[in-house]
Amino acid sequence: MCYYEIMTIFAMSIKRIKETLDMGNDNKEQKIDYNFILDKGIADYSDGDIVVIDRIGATPMEGTVKVDMVLMLVCMKGRLQGDINGKTYLVQAGDVVVCLPNSYLTNYMMSPDIELKIIGFSYDAIKHSMPITKDALDLLSYVSKNPVIHLDLERQALIAKYYTIIEHKTKHPHGYFHKEIMHSIFQSAVYELCAIIAPHVNYTEDGGSMRQANLLFRKFIGLLAKNDGKSCSVKKYAEELCITPKYLSFISKTVSGKTALEWIHEYTVKSIEHYLRNSNLSIKEIADRLEFPNLSFFGKFTKSHLGVSPTEYRRQRSMNKGKEDK
């Protein structure tokens, strides 16, 4: 069968992608994340956490792609071949590909009749759908090394049924609990995949560097949750775990695709949003509660992560709530 060279497993798109992308030379790296998909206007559904691209065909492209979200690709027709993190995989009709954050995609070839359906999850969507537990980390570790999941006919039919429901809901949305319904469907589909993968995962408690990394990462996440979003350094958490800051960042990136500092900031931002939305605490009181060194630093941190100052964020939330009440 004849194959065409392309840039990435994901950026194989219809004409509108080709018209909007200027990828440059073969060595240029393109990052694929939630904002990229929204900016290109290629999503059939998006709600801030999840995007769906219903039908992607073969368009030749070039270069290397870094995935900065979770992508789940369902191959409906045709086949493709390419490298994920330096290892070559063959994907055929009925297979599901799961690309975790920090994955690199290169050297892709595909059949002209390729047809893919793609679901993308933001970090928040994954965190809410699948709490970080020991079993979840074991599953993620397995998927990072085995991103292509081969489904038998029965399981192909099961995943197809989920996608039929998703497709129906994207084409016939309604205002009542639509996002919540969509997230529940996606969560169920993800757990079905987990159930398929689970028998292949080694859940034993004995050694290995990856097992030790998972254990330390779980402890790190536990400390973050216990700390309730207080502004702390990587060094502080590393000291509590009796490891170096460099090693903590290394295992965090290896296990989750995000650095330790990114995780710290994520928990802090969530706490800031919570207090700004749901409390009557002053801006200074929030900054003090989260142990920021001063009000100026708190304001700069909030603006860099939320796009606006704490005062403006609270004002906008108040205005939106007023409109909803009307």
SEPA-597098 format. One record per residue (C-alpha): residue number from 1; residue in three letters; x, y, z. Coordinates in Angstrom, 1 decimal, m for minus. Layout:
   n res   east  north     up
 NUM ALA      X      Y      Z
...
END
This chain:
   n res   east  north     up
   1 MET    0.0    0.0    0.0
   2 CYS    1.3    3.5   m0.8
   3 TYR    2.1    5.9    2.0
   4 TYR    2.5    9.7    2.2
   5 GLU    4.9   11.4    4.6
   6 ILE    3.4   13.7    7.1
   7 MET    4.5   15.8   10.1
   8 THR    2.4   14.4   12.9
   9 ILE   m0.1   11.9   13.9
  10 PHE   m2.3   14.7   15.0
  11 ALA   m1.9   17.5   12.5
  12 MET   m3.2   15.4    9.7
  13 SER   m6.1   17.7    8.8
  14 ILE   m8.6   18.9    6.2
  15 LYS   m7.8   21.8    4.0
  16 ARG   m8.4   24.5    6.6
  17 ILE   m5.5   23.3    8.7
  18 LYS   m3.2   23.2    5.7
  19 GLU   m4.2   26.7    4.7
  20 THR   m3.6   28.1    8.2
  21 LEU   m0.4   26.4    9.2
  22 ASP    3.1   27.6    8.1
  23 MET    5.3   24.8    9.4
  24 GLY    8.6   26.0    7.8
  25 ASN   11.4   23.4    7.4
  26 ASP   11.7   19.8    8.5
  27 ASN   13.5   20.7   11.7
  28 LYS   10.9   23.0   13.1
  29 GLU    9.1   21.8   16.2
  30 GLN    5.3   22.4   16.5
  31 LYS    3.6   22.3   19.8
  32 ILE    0.1   20.8   19.9
  33 ASP   m2.0   21.9   22.9
  34 TYR   m5.6   22.9   23.7
  35 ASN   m5.0   26.5   22.6
  36 PHE   m3.5   25.4   19.3
  37 ILE   m6.6   23.5   18.4
  38 LEU   m8.9   26.3   19.3
  39 ASP   m6.8   28.9   17.5
  40 LYS   m7.0   26.8   14.3
  41 GLY  m10.8   26.4   14.5
  42 ILE  m10.7   22.7   13.8
  43 ALA  m12.6   21.4   16.8
  44 ASP  m16.2   20.1   16.4
  45 TYR  m16.7   20.4   20.1
  46 SER  m14.8   22.3   22.9
  47 ASP  m15.7   23.3   26.4
  48 GLY  m12.5   24.6   28.0
  49 ASP  m11.3   21.1   29.0
  50 ILE  m12.1   18.7   26.2
  51 VAL  m12.0   19.0   22.4
  52 VAL  m13.3   16.7   19.8
  53 ILE  m12.3   16.6   16.1
  54 ASP  m14.7   14.3   14.4
  55 ARG  m13.0   13.4   11.2
  56 ILE   m9.4   13.8   10.1
  57 GLY   m8.0   12.7    6.8
  58 ALA   m4.5   12.5    5.2
  59 THR   m2.7   15.8    4.5
  60 PRO    1.1   15.7    3.9
  61 MET    3.0   17.8    6.4
  62 GLU    6.6   18.0    7.7
  63 GLY    8.6   18.3   10.9
  64 THR    8.4   17.3   14.6
  65 VAL    5.4   17.7   16.9
  66 LYS    5.5   17.9   20.7
  67 VAL    2.2   17.0   22.3
  68 ASP    1.3   19.2   25.4
  69 MET   m2.0   17.6   26.3
  70 VAL   m3.6   14.2   26.3
  71 LEU   m4.7   13.1   22.8
  72 MET   m6.7   10.0   22.1
  73 LEU   m6.9    9.0   18.5
  74 VAL   m9.3    6.3   17.2
  75 CYS   m8.3    4.9   13.8
  76 MET  m11.6    4.2   11.9
  77 LYS  m10.1    3.4    8.5
  78 GLY   m6.7    2.9    6.8
  79 ARG   m3.4    2.7    8.6
  80 LEU   m0.4    4.9    9.6
  81 GLN    3.1    4.4   10.8
  82 GLY    5.3    6.7   12.7
  83 ASP    7.6    7.3   15.7
  84 ILE    6.4    8.2   19.2
  85 ASN    9.2    9.2   21.4
  86 GLY   11.7    7.5   19.1
  87 LYS    9.9    4.2   18.7
  88 THR    8.1    3.2   15.6
  89 TYR    4.5    2.0   15.7
  90 LEU    2.0    0.7   13.1
  91 VAL   m1.6    1.8   13.7
  92 GLN   m4.5    0.1   11.8
  93 ALA   m8.3    0.4   11.7
  94 GLY   m9.7   m0.4   15.2
  95 ASP   m6.6    0.7   17.1
  96 VAL   m6.6    3.5   19.6
  97 VAL   m3.5    5.7   20.2
  98 VAL   m3.0    7.6   23.5
  99 CYS   m0.4   10.4   23.4
 100 LEU    0.5   11.7   26.8
 101 PRO    1.9   15.2   27.4
 102 ASN    5.6   15.7   26.5
 103 SER    5.3   13.1   23.7
 104 TYR    7.3   13.7   20.5
 105 LEU    5.8   12.6   17.1
 106 THR    8.0   12.3   14.0
 107 ASN    8.5   10.4   10.7
 108 TYR    4.8    9.7   10.0
 109 MET    3.4    7.9    6.9
 110 MET   m0.2    7.1    6.3
 111 SER   m2.5    5.5    3.7
 112 PRO   m4.5    7.9    1.6
 113 ASP   m7.8    6.5    3.0
 114 ILE   m6.8    7.2    6.6
 115 GLU   m9.7    8.3    8.8
 116 LEU   m9.2    9.4   12.5
 117 LYS  m11.4   10.6   15.3
 118 ILE   m9.5   12.7   17.9
 119 ILE  m10.4   13.6   21.5
 120 GLY   m8.1   16.0   23.4
 121 PHE   m8.0   16.5   27.1
 122 SER   m6.5   19.4   29.0
 123 TYR   m4.5   18.8   32.2
 124 ASP   m7.6   19.8   34.3
 125 ALA   m9.9   17.4   32.5
 126 ILE   m7.6   14.4   33.1
 127 LYS   m7.1   15.4   36.8
 128 HIS  m10.8   15.6   37.4
 129 SER  m11.7   12.5   35.4
 130 MET   m9.0   10.3   36.9
 131 PRO   m7.7   11.2   40.3
 132 ILE   m4.0   10.6   40.8
 133 THR   m3.8    7.3   42.5
 134 LYS   m1.3    4.4   42.6
 135 ASP   m3.3    2.5   39.9
 136 ALA   m3.7    5.5   37.7
 137 LEU    0.1    6.2   37.8
 138 ASP    0.8    2.6   36.9
 139 LEU   m1.6    2.9   34.0
 140 LEU    0.0    6.1   32.8
 141 SER    3.4    4.5   33.1
 142 TYR    2.3    1.6   30.9
 143 VAL    0.6    3.8   28.3
 144 SER    3.8    6.0   28.0
 145 LYS    5.7    2.9   26.9
 146 ASN    2.8    1.3   24.9
 147 PRO    0.8    4.2   23.3
 148 VAL   m1.0    2.0   20.7
 149 ILE   m3.9   m0.1   22.0
 150 HIS   m5.1   m2.9   19.8
 151 LEU   m8.8   m3.6   20.3
 152 ASP  m10.6   m6.8   19.4
 153 LEU  m13.9   m6.6   17.5
 154 GLU  m16.0   m6.6   20.7
 155 ARG  m14.1   m3.8   22.2
 156 GLN  m14.0   m1.9   18.9
 157 ALA  m17.8   m2.0   18.9
 158 LEU  m17.9   m0.8   22.5
 159 ILE  m15.7    2.2   21.9
 160 ALA  m17.7    2.9   18.7
 161 LYS  m20.9    3.1   20.8
 162 TYR  m19.3    5.6   23.1
 163 TYR  m18.3    7.7   20.1
 164 THR  m21.7    7.5   18.6
 165 ILE  m23.1    9.0   21.8
 166 ILE  m20.4   11.7   21.8
 167 GLU  m21.1   12.5   18.2
 168 HIS  m24.8   12.8   18.8
 169 LYS  m24.3   15.1   21.8
 170 THR  m21.9   17.4   19.9
 171 LYS  m24.4   17.8   17.1
 172 HIS  m27.4   18.2   19.3
 173 PRO  m26.4   20.2   22.3
 174 HIS  m28.8   21.7   24.8
 175 GLY  m28.3   24.2   27.6
 176 TYR  m29.1   22.0   30.7
 177 PHE  m26.0   20.2   32.1
 178 HIS  m24.6   19.8   28.7
 179 LYS  m20.9   20.1   29.8
 180 GLU  m21.5   17.8   32.8
 181 ILE  m23.1   15.2   30.6
 182 MET  m20.3   15.4   28.0
 183 HIS  m17.6   15.0   30.7
 184 SER  m19.4   12.0   32.2
 185 ILE  m19.5   10.3   28.8
 186 PHE  m15.8   11.0   28.3
 187 GLN  m14.9    9.8   31.7
 188 SER  m16.8    6.5   31.1
 189 ALA  m15.0    6.1   27.8
 190 VAL  m11.6    6.7   29.4
 191 TYR  m12.4    4.1   32.2
 192 GLU  m13.4    1.6   29.5
 193 LEU   m9.9    2.1   27.9
 194 CYS   m8.3    1.7   31.4
 195 ALA  m10.2   m1.5   31.9
 196 ILE   m8.8   m2.8   28.6
 197 ILE   m5.3   m1.8   29.5
 198 ALA   m5.3   m2.9   33.1
 199 PRO   m4.7   m6.6   32.6
 200 HIS   m1.4   m5.8   30.9
 201 VAL   m0.1   m3.5   33.7
 202 ASN    2.3   m4.8   36.4
 203 TYR    0.8   m3.8   39.8
 204 THR    3.3   m5.6   41.9
 205 GLU    4.9   m3.6   44.8
 206 ASP    8.5   m4.6   44.1
 207 GLY   11.4   m2.5   42.8
 208 GLY   12.5   m0.7   39.7
 209 SER   13.3    2.9   39.1
 210 MET    9.9    3.7   37.6
 211 ARG    8.2    2.2   40.7
 212 GLN   10.2    4.3   43.0
 213 ALA    9.5    7.4   40.8
 214 ASN    5.8    6.7   41.0
 215 LEU    5.9    6.3   44.7
 216 LEU    7.8    9.6   45.2
 217 PHE    5.5   11.4   42.8
 218 ARG    2.4   10.2   44.7
 219 LYS    3.9   11.5   47.9
 220 PHE    4.6   14.8   46.2
 221 ILE    1.0   15.1   45.0
 222 GLY   m0.2   14.2   48.5
 223 LEU    1.9   17.0   50.0
 224 LEU    0.5   19.5   47.4
 225 ALA   m3.0   18.5   48.3
 226 LYS   m2.3   18.8   52.0
 227 ASN   m0.6   22.2   51.6
 228 ASP   m3.9   23.6   50.2
 229 GLY   m2.2   25.7   47.4
 230 LYS    0.2   27.6   49.6
 231 SER    3.1   29.2   47.6
 232 CYS    6.1   27.0   48.2
 233 SER    9.3   26.3   46.4
 234 VAL   10.3   23.0   44.8
 235 LYS   13.2   22.9   47.3
 236 LYS   10.7   22.8   50.2
 237 TYR    8.9   19.8   48.8
 238 ALA   12.1   18.1   47.9
 239 GLU   13.4   18.5   51.5
 240 GLU   10.2   16.9   52.8
 241 LEU   10.7   14.0   50.5
 242 CYS   14.4   13.8   51.3
 243 ILE   15.5   14.2   47.7
 244 THR   17.1   17.0   45.7
 245 PRO   15.0   19.6   43.9
 246 LYS   16.5   18.5   40.6
 247 TYR   15.5   14.9   41.1
 248 LEU   12.0   15.9   42.2
 249 SER   11.5   17.8   38.9
 250 PHE   13.0   14.9   37.0
 251 ILE   10.6   12.3   38.4
 252 SER    7.6   14.7   38.1
 253 LYS    8.4   15.3   34.4
 254 THR    9.0   11.6   33.8
 255 VAL    5.8   10.3   35.5
 256 SER    3.3   13.1   34.6
 257 GLY    4.8   15.2   31.8
 258 LYS    4.8   18.3   34.0
 259 THR    7.6   19.7   36.1
 260 ALA    7.3   19.9   39.9
 261 LEU    7.0   23.7   39.7
 262 GLU    4.2   23.4   37.2
 263 TRP    2.3   21.2   39.6
 264 ILE    3.0   23.6   42.5
 265 HIS    1.7   26.5   40.5
 266 GLU   m1.4   24.6   39.3
 267 TYR   m2.5   23.9   42.9
 268 THR   m1.8   27.5   43.9
 269 VAL   m3.8   28.9   41.0
 270 LYS   m6.7   26.6   41.9
 271 SER   m6.7   27.9   45.5
 272 ILE   m6.5   31.5   44.3
 273 GLU   m9.5   30.9   42.0
 274 HIS  m11.4   29.3   44.9
 275 TYR  m10.8   32.2   47.3
 276 LEU  m11.5   34.9   44.7
 277 ARG  m14.8   33.2   43.7
 278 ASN  m16.1   31.8   46.9
 279 SER  m14.9   33.9   49.8
 280 ASN  m15.2   37.4   51.1
 281 LEU  m11.5   37.5   52.0
 282 SER   m9.7   40.6   50.8
 283 ILE   m6.9   40.3   48.2
 284 LYS   m4.3   40.8   50.9
 285 GLU   m5.9   38.2   53.2
 286 ILE   m5.8   35.7   50.3
 287 ALA   m2.2   36.5   49.6
 288 ASP   m1.3   36.0   53.3
 289 ARG   m3.3   32.8   53.6
 290 LEU   m1.4   31.3   50.6
 291 GLU    1.9   32.6   52.1
 292 PHE    2.9   34.9   49.2
 293 PRO    5.9   37.1   50.3
 294 ASN    4.0   40.3   49.5
 295 LEU    0.9   41.7   47.8
 296 SER    2.8   42.8   44.7
 297 PHE    4.2   39.3   44.0
 298 PHE    0.7   37.8   44.5
 299 GLY   m0.8   40.2   42.0
 300 LYS    1.9   39.5   39.4
 301 PHE    1.6   35.7   39.9
 302 THR   m2.2   35.9   39.5
 303 LYS   m2.1   38.0   36.4
 304 SER    0.5   35.7   34.8
 305 HIS   m1.6   32.6   35.3
 306 LEU   m5.2   33.9   35.1
 307 GLY   m4.6   36.8   32.6
 308 VAL   m6.0   39.5   34.9
 309 SER   m5.2   41.0   38.3
 310 PRO   m7.0   39.5   41.4
 311 THR   m9.2   42.5   41.7
 312 GLU  m10.2   42.4   38.0
 313 TYR  m10.8   38.6   38.2
 314 ARG  m13.2   39.0   41.1
 315 ARG  m14.9   41.9   39.4
 316 GLN  m15.5   39.9   36.2
 317 ARG  m16.8   37.0   38.2
 318 SER  m19.2   39.3   40.0
 319 MET  m20.5   40.7   36.7
 320 ASN  m20.9   37.2   35.2
 321 LYS  m22.8   36.0   38.2
 322 GLY  m25.1   39.1   38.1
 323 LYS  m25.9   38.3   34.4
 324 GLU  m26.7   34.7   35.3
 325 ASP  m29.0   35.7   38.1
 326 LYS  m31.0   37.8   35.7
END
